């Protein structure tokens, strides 16, 4: 099973259940259910119920001795976290309600800054990236697997630049949201992409590139600013726009709207 799937299961199980998450934090391959109950001031049966749910989702498993038999302590089975998630930060399992609110705010950036301009999408945190990958691509987010040609990334950037809210490319993420990791260091992709943007997109455009460590994988986030309602960006001499999750060459009437300062999307 992929680590991303286990984290997704955990976040569903712990969403709105902070007491259950506290139980998960204390699972260390040494403490029994009775000891965990005593530390948290909860009933033994309630702790056993939480442990069973975690076990069913394969987040934990009984710790075994050399003969493969479950270790028991104080008449309770001792559990340990699944190897894949044993050493990752507990922050990945934080209450997804808070994360969802942050995501909605980032997605609905119809709000304006003090200058009256649309605010740029916020650079997502590691846990927010998990939510984005689980939710899939949309109007303002694009996934690109490692190895995609820089020219294709540049065309996506040009289309996002003509979009009301701008956009974000997650390089090192498969189409289905699986986090596979980047094949380039941030500095390497930054240099290649900035050169490509400078040479292929007119007028000039500034993008923001950052590296994030998500579940042990390095991915690169490319952030494109929202359209300024003034410049109409061309990639290799043609205007491109993003509709949904696809990039198209703008039709004449769409190009006229952009030149009039009217956003397509």
N, C-alpha and C positions, 0 to 999 in steps of 0.2 A: 504494500500500500504506500502511496506517495505521502510525504510529510505534509503537503498542502491539504490533502484530504483529511488527515487526522486533525490538523489545526482547525479546519472548517467545522468538523464534527464537534470539537471541543468548544468552539465559540457559540455554536448553536445550543449545546448542552448547558453552558454557563451563562448564556444571555439572560439577564434578569434574575440570576441565581447566584448572588455573591457568596452565600453561605456554602454552596456546593463548590465554588471555586476555592474557597478557603480549605476545604477538605483536600482538593486536588494538590494544593501547595504543600500539604503535609505528608503526601505519599512519597516515601523515600526508600522503600525496601527494608525498613527497620521497624516502623511503628505499626502496631495492630489497630484494628478498628476501635477497640476499647480505649486505647491510648489517645487516638485522634479525637474521639468523643469527649474524653476528659479534658483535653487541651482546649477544645472549642466550646465546652459547656453544653453539648447537645446529647441527645439520647443515642444509645448504641444502635438501636434499630434504624434511626434516621440516617446515621452514618453508613450502615450496611446498605441501605436503599440507594444512597448516592454512589457508593462503590460499585454496586451492581450495574447501575446505569453507565458508569464510566467503563466498566469491563465489557458490557454489551457493545459499546462503541469502539472497543479495542484501544482505548486511551491508556488503560492500565491492564496488568496481568498479574496473577499470583507469582510471588517470588518462590523459586524452587530450590531444593537442596541438590547435592551431587547426583542423587538417584532420580531426580526429576519429580520429586514429590513436593507439593505445596508446603511451604513453611507456615506453621501456626504458632501463634503467641497469644497467651491468655485466651485460649479457645477461639481465636479469630485468625483468619488467613491474613498473612502479610502481603501487601501489594506493592508493586513498583511501577513506575511510569513506562510506557512503551519506549523502546530504545530510540526511535526516530525523534521523539519530542522530549527526551529526558533532559537535554541540555539547552533547549531554546528558552528565550525569555518568557516569563509568565505574562508579560504585557501583551503577547499575541492573543491571550484569552480574555482580555479585559472586556467589560460590558460593551457589547456591540451597539447598544442604544446610543451611547455617546459617540461612537464612530459613525453611526448612521446619520446622526445630526450633522456632524462635520462634513460628511459626504454630500448631504443635501445642500448645505450652505455653499460648498465648492461648486456643485453642479448648477445651482440656481443663482449664479453671480450676475443677476440682473441689477444688483445694487451698484451704486457708483461711488467712486472715491470723492474726496473733498474737491478735487479739481473738476469733477463732473465726468471723468472718464471711467469706463468700465474697468473694474479691478481684474488683474490677472488671476488665473487659477492658482490656488496655493500649491506649493510643492508638497506632495503627500508624504505622510509618515510611513514606516514599514507596515504598521497594522492597517492603515488606510489603503495601502497598495493591495493587501489581501482582499479587502472588501471590493476594490475596483476589479480585481481579477475574477472574483467570484461573480460579480454583476455582469461582466462581459463588456465588450466594446459598445460605444454609443457615439452620439454626435460629437462629443468633445474628447473621447479617449480612444486610442488606437494601440493595438498590441502588435509587436514585430518580433519574430524569432531571430535569434542570433544568425548572422550570415546574410541577412537581407542587404541588398545593394544600397549604397549610400544615395544613389540617384532616386531610388524609390522612396527613401525617407525624405529626401528633399522635396519631392512632389507632394507628399503628404503635408509637409510643413507649409508649402505654398497655399494649399487648399485650406488648412487651418487658419492661415493668416487672413484669409478673406471671410472668416466666420466670426459672427458677433462676439462669441466668448473665447475665441482662440481655441487652443486645444493642448493635448498632451499625448506624447508617444512613449510607450513603455517598451524599451528595447531589451530583449531577453525574456519575453513572455510569448507563449504560443497563442495561436488564434483562439483556442478553447479556454484560455486563462491560466494554463499551466505555467508555473514559473520555472524556466529551464536555465536561465542565467545568460549573461553576456559573454561573447567571445572576444571582447575588446575591453581594454582599460578605458576609463572615462576620458583621459587625456588624448588617447588615440582616436576615439570616435569624435571627440570634440573638434580636434584639428581637421579631420576628414570632412565632417559635416559642416563646420563653419566655412571651410573653403568652397564646398559645393553650394551652400546657400549664397555665398558671396558671388559666385560665378554664374549661377543658374536662375536666381530669383531677382527680379527688379520690381519696384525700387528696393533699396537695401532694407534688410530685416534683421532684427536682433532676437536671438533665441537664448534660452537658458538651459544648461545641461548639468545634471547632478547624478551621482552614483548612489545607489541604495543597496543595503544588505538585507535581503528578505529570505528568511528560512535557510540561511547558509549560502544563498545564491546572490551574486552581484548582478544587479540590473541597472540600466541607465535610463533616466527619465529626461525626456526632451520637452520643454515647456514653451509653447508658442503664445505670444501675447494676443489679446483680443483685437479685433479689427478696429482701426482708428476712424473708420467712416470717411477717410480721405484718400488713402492710397489703395490702388487696385493692384494686387501682386500677380505677377506673371512668372510662370515656370517655363523656361526655354521658349519665351515669346507667346505663351498661351495662358489664359486665365483659367484657373481650376478652382472648384468649390467642393466642399464636403457636404454630402446629403446623407444623413444617417451614418452608416459605417463605410460608405464608399466615396471615392473621389471621381469627379466628372469634369470634363472640359465645359466651361460655362457657355450657355447658349447666348446668342446676341442680346436677347431681351434681359437676361440675367446680368450680363456685363454692363448694360446700360443702367440697370438699377444700382449696381455697385458704384459706377461713376457718379451717380446722383446722390450717393451717400446713404442708400437704402440697403440694409442687410438682407441677404437671401435667407440665411438661417442664423 
